[in-house]
Amino acid sequence: MRRTLPFLCGLALIAACAAQSADPSAALPTITGTLEGSRVPVFRTPQDSCILNDIPDAMARAFRDYAGTVHFVTASSDMFQSLGPDLDSLSRSCTPAFISANDGNPADFNDQVWIDSFYTFDGMKIAGLSHTEYHGWSFPGECHSSNVGECEYDADTYHQSSDGGYKFESFPAPRNFLAGIPYTYEVDNGPMGYSVDTNIVELGGWYYAVATAWTWPPNCSGVQGPNPCLVPTGGAPIRTHDVFDPASWRSWNGKDFSLSFADPYLGPVLHPEEHVYTPVPYMGFVNAVNVYQSANLVVATLWDYWDNELGPPGMYLTTSKDLVKWTKPQLVVTVAQIEANDPKGSFLYAYFSMIDPKAPDMNFSTIGDHAYLYYVRLNNNNVYDRVLFRQKIKLTLNP
C-alpha cells in the first residue's frame, strides 16, 4: 500500500528548517483558507470500485484531454479514472489506464506504480510522474523482516499516454528513471528513497514538482555525529524545461537547481552525496502545489497529522515565489475538526489537494479564490474501506 504522509523531521533538520525560514519568505504574501459548507463523499470503496484495488490511494488530480473530457484520478497501483465534462459530472470508468507489473527486480523500478502527477499541452500526449515502490516482502529472499517498511524501496518513474490519458505506457529501465536516491536496495534495510508526491506547476518557464524522502539509514544522527544520515528527511523542489524528458529533472542542492539524480543500478555512483537533494522548509508535509494566478504565487497544501511541528495537527497552506523559500504555514482545519464529523471507528486522514473547477489550464494546476479541497478517510481496520471527500474552500490573499 502506498505510504501516507507526512515525514517527520529529525532534530537536526528541524533546526536547519527553522534557520532557513526566518528570512525573505517573511515578506511574501500569505494565503489563508476557509472551508465552506459540509464535506461531500465523491467516491466510496468498495461500493464505487471497479475491482478491490480500485481505492483512493493518492492525492486527487485532474487534467483535460484533447476533447475537453476531464480525467479525475486518485491513483492506486491499479489506476482507474472518473471521466466527465467537468468535476461535478464524473462517472467511473472500469477500463484501467494502468496496471502495475509486480516486477521483482528492484533495478527495473517497475514493481508497484502510482501515477499521480500529470501534465499536458495538447490533451493528447500526457506526461505521468509516478510514485514507484519495490516491495521486497513480495519476493522470495528479498525480505526477512516482520516490518515491511524495512523492505520497501521507492523512486519516481516516468510514464506517458499518447491517447489523451486513457492508457499509460511504461518504459524499460533506465529510461523510466526520473528521481531516486543513489543507493541500491538492501534486504531488510530499504532504503525508502524518494517520491514525488505533488502535481506539476509551471512558473517562469520551468515546470516544478516537489519530492519527499524518509531519513536513511535507520537511527542515523542528522548531518553530523557518529552515524550521519545519507538521506535526510524532508522535501525539495525539482524542476525541468521538458516534462517529457525524465532525465532532465534537477533538484535543489542548497544553492541552486543543479542536482541531478543518479540511477545506482547503472554502475557505482562515485560521489553519491552529490545526488542527494537539500530539503527546504515545510515540504516534508506537502501533498499538492498550485499557482495562485492573480499573484503568480505558488501555494502548497500541507498535511501534518502526527505532531505539532506546524502547530495543531491539521491542514495548512504556505506560499512561495521560487519553491525554495516558503512562508509560515497558515492553518486551515485541524484533525480534531475533521474527525468531529466521523462515525464511530478508527480512521486516518491523508491525501489532501486543491482543485479549482474553473481552472483555465488543462492540468488544473492554477487556482483562484474558490476551489475544492479533496481528502481521503482511511479505515484503520480495513484497508479497502475508504471515502474520498470534497469540500469547498475559499482562499484569501494577504499581501
Salt bridges, closest charged atoms under 4 A:
ASP54 OD1 - ARG92 NH2 2.49
ASP57 OD1 - ARG386 NH1 2.53
ASP65 OD2 - HIS71 NE2 2.89
ASP88 OD1 - ARG390 NH2 3.03
ASP116 OD2 - ARG2 NH2 2.92
GLU133 OE2 - HIS131 NE2 2.66
GLU133 OE1 - HIS135 NE2 2.56
ASP154 OD2 - ARG3 NH1 2.71
ASP188 OD2 - HIS144 ND1 3.39
ASP197 OD1 - ARG2 NH2 2.19
GLU273 OE2 - HIS271 ND1 3.71
ASP322 OD2 - LYS325 NZ 2.53
ASP342 OD1 - ARG39 NH2 2.99
ASP342 OD1 - ARG377 NH1 3.21
